[in-house]
Amino acid sequence: MEHAVVEGESFSPDCSTLLMPALSIGNVGQLAVDLLVSSSSARRVAYLDEPSVLPCAGNDAFGPDAVGDLALALEAYESPSHRLAFIQQRSPIITGMVVSFAKNVANFISSIEKDHVVILSSLDSGKRRIIDASSDMQVYYLSSCNEDGSDLKCENLGWKKLEEYDPSQQRWKCLASLVEGGHLSEDMTGDPEEMTINDYYSSLPFAALFSACKAKGLKVTCVLCYCSEGDNMPESFQLAEAACKLVAQGPEQFHGNGSNGWTIPLSWKSVYGPPPDLSIF
């Protein structure tokens, strides 16, 4: 992965915690990072060029006005006042290149000397085993602090460890081997017809990013929630708030122009396209 630093900017050693999305159903992770970047008044510090990510370009994502600053597929931001760094990803990974992408991202994060990587992502609610009937969104996590993925700090926040993570399970072992530069042995490939529900989780981008960052010796925490396709802005608020709790920040510290201190990104005005022409009614 190559990168071009914005003129007059540089990566700050004080911004040692980096948050980024892992693309998944409903784009909740991306929306949450948008919200965090906008609310923390983070500055763009670099454009990232990764061959495994499809190129895209659009108008300024954060505003407050669309002045024509291009937003590209992968960008890095930092908020020195909040000691946070961000990577935002706006287009999908090329099919079959998820592991390559994860390894390149982990190498890049290691090269800019970040200490803690927080990955925000979503899971398909149709895959969950137990339906939680409560009105509050349950946050799930996966951490590199312990071999089984557990983390006392996350538990104290009321989060649940992702039960489907089992480092001794075949697909997770396969993923760990791939990100460490190994090759698939015959006993790792398995039979596609015998894939289980657990294999769904290990096939997602968050799993590859988690494994790659862990292999580089980085502290990494995945913050996850279940959702369905549709308007997932409510879930993105809750996921962003969960991330704030993890890094000991509060939305009220952002002093945004929205509720609870959030600043709504300009790009959210057109997430679902322009409004309909009222003359048709």
C-alpha positions in Angstrom: 0.0 0.0 0.0 1.3 3.4 -1.0 0.3 6.7 0.5 0.6 10.4 -0.3 0.7 12.8 2.7 -1.4 15.9 2.3 0.8 19.0 2.0 1.5 20.5 5.4 0.3 17.4 7.2 2.0 14.5 8.9 1.1 11.5 11.0 1.2 12.4 14.7 2.7 10.0 17.3 0.2 11.4 19.8 -2.8 10.0 17.8 -1.8 6.4 18.8 -5.3 4.9 18.5 -6.6 4.3 14.9 -10.3 3.5 14.1 -11.4 2.1 10.8 -14.3 0.2 9.3 -14.5 -3.3 7.9 -17.0 -3.4 5.1 -20.1 -5.5 5.8 -23.9 -5.5 5.6 -25.5 -2.1 5.9 -22.2 -0.2 5.8 -22.6 0.5 9.5 -18.8 0.6 10.1 -18.3 3.2 7.4 -21.2 5.4 8.6 -19.8 5.2 12.1 -16.3 6.3 11.0 -17.9 9.1 8.9 -19.7 10.3 12.1 -16.5 10.1 14.2 -14.3 11.9 11.6 -16.9 14.7 11.2 -17.6 15.1 14.9 -14.0 15.1 16.0 -13.1 17.7 13.4 -10.4 15.4 12.1 -8.1 16.6 9.3 -7.3 14.5 6.3 -3.6 13.7 6.5 -3.0 11.2 3.6 -4.5 9.5 0.6 -4.0 5.8 0.5 -3.5 3.8 -2.7 -4.3 0.1 -2.3 -4.6 -2.1 -5.5 -7.1 -4.5 -3.9 -9.7 -1.7 -3.3 -11.8 -0.5 -6.2 -11.2 3.1 -7.1 -13.8 5.8 -6.5 -14.1 9.5 -6.2 -16.7 11.9 -4.9 -17.3 15.4 -3.5 -16.2 16.4 0.0 -17.8 14.0 2.4 -17.8 16.2 5.5 -18.5 19.8 4.5 -20.0 21.9 6.0 -20.3 22.9 2.3 -19.5 20.9 -0.8 -16.5 22.9 -2.1 -15.2 20.4 -4.5 -12.5 18.7 -2.4 -12.3 15.1 -3.8 -12.9 12.2 -1.5 -11.2 9.0 -2.6 -11.6 5.3 -1.8 -9.1 5.2 1.1 -8.1 8.1 3.2 -6.4 8.7 6.6 -7.5 11.4 9.1 -6.3 12.5 12.4 -7.8 14.6 15.3 -4.9 15.7 17.5 -7.2 17.3 20.0 -8.8 13.9 20.6 -5.6 11.9 20.0 -7.4 9.7 17.4 -6.5 8.6 13.9 -8.9 7.2 11.3 -8.9 5.3 8.0 -12.0 5.6 5.9 -12.8 3.1 3.2 -15.5 4.1 0.6 -15.4 1.3 -1.9 -15.3 -2.5 -1.8 -12.4 -4.9 -1.9 -11.8 -6.8 -5.1 -13.2 -10.4 -4.8 -10.5 -12.8 -3.6 -8.2 -10.1 -2.3 -9.5 -9.6 1.3 -6.4 -11.3 2.9 -4.0 -9.2 0.7 -5.9 -6.1 1.7 -5.8 -6.9 5.4 -2.0 -7.6 5.3 -1.3 -4.4 3.5 -3.4 -2.4 5.9 -1.7 -4.0 8.9 1.7 -3.3 7.5 0.7 0.4 6.8 -0.7 0.9 10.3 2.5 -0.7 11.8 4.7 1.6 9.7 3.0 4.8 11.0 3.4 3.4 14.6 -0.2 3.2 15.9 -0.6 1.3 19.1 -4.2 0.3 19.1 -6.5 -0.5 16.1 -10.2 -0.4 16.6 -12.2 -2.1 13.8 -15.9 -1.1 13.4 -18.2 -3.5 11.5 -21.6 -5.1 11.3 -22.9 -8.7 11.1 -25.9 -10.1 9.3 -28.8 -10.3 11.8 -30.1 -13.3 9.9 -27.0 -15.3 11.0 -27.4 -14.8 14.7 -28.3 -17.8 16.8 -30.1 -16.1 19.7 -32.5 -13.2 19.1 -32.2 -10.4 21.7 -35.6 -9.0 22.2 -34.4 -5.9 24.1 -34.7 -2.5 22.4 -31.0 -1.7 23.0 -28.5 -2.7 20.4 -26.1 -5.3 21.9 -22.4 -4.6 21.1 -20.1 -7.6 20.5 -16.4 -7.5 20.5 -13.2 -9.5 19.6 -9.9 -8.6 21.1 -6.3 -9.6 20.7 -5.6 -9.1 24.5 -6.2 -12.9 25.2 -5.9 -15.9 22.9 -9.6 -16.6 23.2 -10.5 -13.1 22.0 -11.7 -11.9 25.4 -11.0 -8.5 27.0 -12.0 -7.5 30.6 -12.3 -3.8 29.6 -14.9 -4.7 26.9 -16.7 -7.0 29.3 -16.9 -4.1 31.8 -18.6 -2.0 29.2 -21.3 -4.6 29.0 -20.3 -6.0 25.6 -20.4 -9.7 24.7 -17.4 -11.5 23.2 -18.2 -12.9 19.7 -18.9 -16.5 20.6 -18.3 -17.7 17.1 -14.6 -16.8 17.4 -12.6 -20.0 18.0 -8.9 -19.8 17.1 -8.7 -23.6 17.1 -11.5 -23.9 14.6 -10.3 -24.8 11.1 -11.3 -21.7 9.2 -9.9 -19.3 11.8 -6.6 -21.3 11.7 -6.6 -21.1 7.9 -7.0 -17.3 8.1 -4.2 -17.0 10.7 -1.9 -19.0 8.4 -2.7 -16.9 5.3 -2.1 -13.5 7.0 1.2 -14.8 8.3 2.3 -15.7 4.8 1.6 -19.4 5.0 -0.2 -21.6 2.4 -3.3 -23.7 2.6 -2.6 -27.3 3.5 -5.0 -29.9 2.3 -6.6 -30.3 5.8 -7.2 -26.5 5.9 -9.2 -26.2 2.7 -12.2 -28.3 3.8 -15.2 -29.1 1.8 -17.4 -26.1 0.8 -20.5 -28.2 1.3 -19.5 -28.7 4.9 -19.2 -25.0 5.8 -20.9 -24.1 9.0 -22.4 -20.8 10.4 -19.0 -20.2 12.1 -17.4 -20.0 8.7 -19.5 -17.0 7.9 -17.7 -14.9 10.5 -14.2 -16.0 9.6 -14.9 -15.1 5.9 -15.7 -11.4 6.7 -13.3 -8.5 6.2 -13.2 -7.7 9.9 -11.8 -11.2 10.6 -9.0 -10.8 8.1 -8.1 -7.4 9.5 -8.2 -8.7 13.0 -5.9 -11.6 12.1 -3.5 -9.5 10.1 -3.2 -6.8 12.8 -2.7 -9.4 15.5 0.0 -11.1 13.4 1.9 -7.8 13.2 1.8 -7.6 17.0 -0.7 -4.7 17.1 -3.3 -4.5 19.7 -6.6 -4.8 17.9 -10.3 -4.7 19.0 -13.3 -5.3 16.8 -16.5 -3.6 17.8 -19.4 -5.3 16.2 -23.2 -5.2 16.0 -25.9 -7.1 14.1 -28.1 -5.4 11.6 -30.1 -5.8 8.4 -30.0 -4.0 5.1 -31.8 -0.6 5.1 -31.4 2.7 6.9 -28.7 1.8 9.4 -28.0 5.3 10.6 -29.3 4.5 14.1 -26.9 1.6 14.4 -24.0 3.8 13.2 -24.7 6.2 16.0 -24.7 3.4 18.6 -21.6 1.8 17.1 -19.7 5.2 17.1 -20.8 5.8 20.7 -19.5 2.3 21.6 -16.2 3.2 20.0 -16.0 6.4 22.0 -16.5 4.4 25.3 -13.6 2.1 24.3 -11.2 4.9 23.7 -12.4 6.9 26.7 -14.0 9.7 24.7 -17.6 11.0 24.9 -19.6 12.4 22.0 -20.3 15.4 24.3 -16.6 16.2 24.0 -16.9 16.8 20.3 -19.1 19.9 20.6 -20.9 19.1 17.4 -24.0 20.8 16.0 -26.2 17.7 16.3 -27.7 15.9 19.2 -25.4 14.6 21.9 -22.4 16.4 20.4 -22.4 14.7 17.1 -21.8 16.5 13.8 -23.7 15.0 11.0 -21.5 14.5 7.9 -22.5 16.4 4.7 -22.5 13.2 2.7 -25.3 11.8 4.8 -27.7 14.1 3.1 -27.5 12.1 -0.1 -26.8 8.5 1.3 -30.0 7.3 -0.4 -29.8 9.6 -3.4 -31.6 13.0 -4.0 -35.1 13.5 -2.7 -38.0 12.7 -5.2 -39.3 15.5 -7.4 -42.4 16.7 -5.6 -44.1 17.6 -8.9 -44.8 13.9 -9.5 -47.2 13.9 -6.5 
